[in-house]
Amino acid sequence: MKQVLLACALGIAGMCTSTQALAWGERGHAVIARAAIDALPDDGPTFLKRHADYIAASASTPDSWRQDSEPFLKIEEDPNHGWFREQFAFMTQPPRSRYAFVLELDKERQRIAQSDPERARLMNVRWTGTLPYAAMEGYGRLVANMRQIRLAQAQGKDTAALEQTCGFYAAWFSHYIADGAQPMHDTLHHDGWQGPNPRGYTRDPRVHGRMEGTFVEKIGLTPADLASRIPATPQHQQGDVFDTVLAFLDRGNARVERMYQLDQVHAFDEPGNRQAREMVYLTTGEGSALLRDLVYRAWRESALPIAERSGPAASDPTHTGYDAGTGSAPAARSPSLPGQVPGS
């Protein structure tokens, strides 16, 4: 069964049926997830390595939630796969709340509705994306589940079912980190160049899939290709996780023009093209490294005692950060972890 699942994840012809190739495609998502799990250190959640095939096979699952056949799910899920930063450059710092972000977008839409109707048409959650919020929600699921595992271990209980659940949460979380590693998911120019185009970049929407799907298949990307690009020591073990994710997406956005330049010279049509290969290895490697780091960090965070609240709850209107529009104060910053992982 594991062999069949992994074959599906790697898109081997004849082994499975895919409804639509989205994001990195099944191979890219599976490889990014598998390399990250393989790189977990010995003091991390090593039980996930027993589920590595399952995690790799499940890493593309969120793309199956974007079909017209499940309209409510599609409405929720579509924005989770993009972060079109140019569209909402008016925000110097995105809010620490999915709902506050949506409300800010709508305020801006109303403000520019008359002066810039074309831009206002795209000033909504579907055409700006919510990828970092999906990632942070996934990170929170991991921490909460890992805390359950630790408690069950302390009580001498069987943790097999909880560990399987953790494997699915890791796969789900991996999808958004992998999407963020692909520059086309971090830009308004996700499916062909938009607006003024002095350098003559393609407006063909198929540009999105030429690198992340077709080219990845042509070069037969494997976890071994990424292993040397994941530092031996986990990084990103201090500071705020949301800030880390936003910075990661900004790095992807900075590579967008390079992607279009490579496409201009048909680099992604040639499996042997060195620069095209390097772009794939660079972006998938960074995605896998961050995924490993944050899965490891979630495990460490799950060991922290839950702090007792000393003031009003986030949903209490007397909380100093309470937002009447969302009914909650924004998310708190990530807790500090004890000690320091060398090199982080």
Secondary structure, DSSP 8 states (H G I E B T S, - for coil): -HHHHHHHHTT-TTT---S---TTHHHHHHHHHHHHHHT--TTS-GGGGGGHHHHHHHTTGGGGG--TTSHHHHHHHGGGG---GGGGTT-SS--SSHHHHHHHHHHHHHHHTTT-HHHHHT-SGGGT--HHHHHHHHHHHHHHHHHHHHHHHHTT---HHHHHHHHHHHHHHHHHHHHHHSGGGSSTTTTS--S--TT-----TTHHHIIIIIIHHHHT--HHHHHTTS-SS----SS-HHHHHHHHHHHHHTTHHHHHHHHHTTGGG-TT-HHHHHHHHHHHHHHHHHHHHHHHHHHHHTTS------S--TTSTTSTT-BTTTTB---------SS--TT-
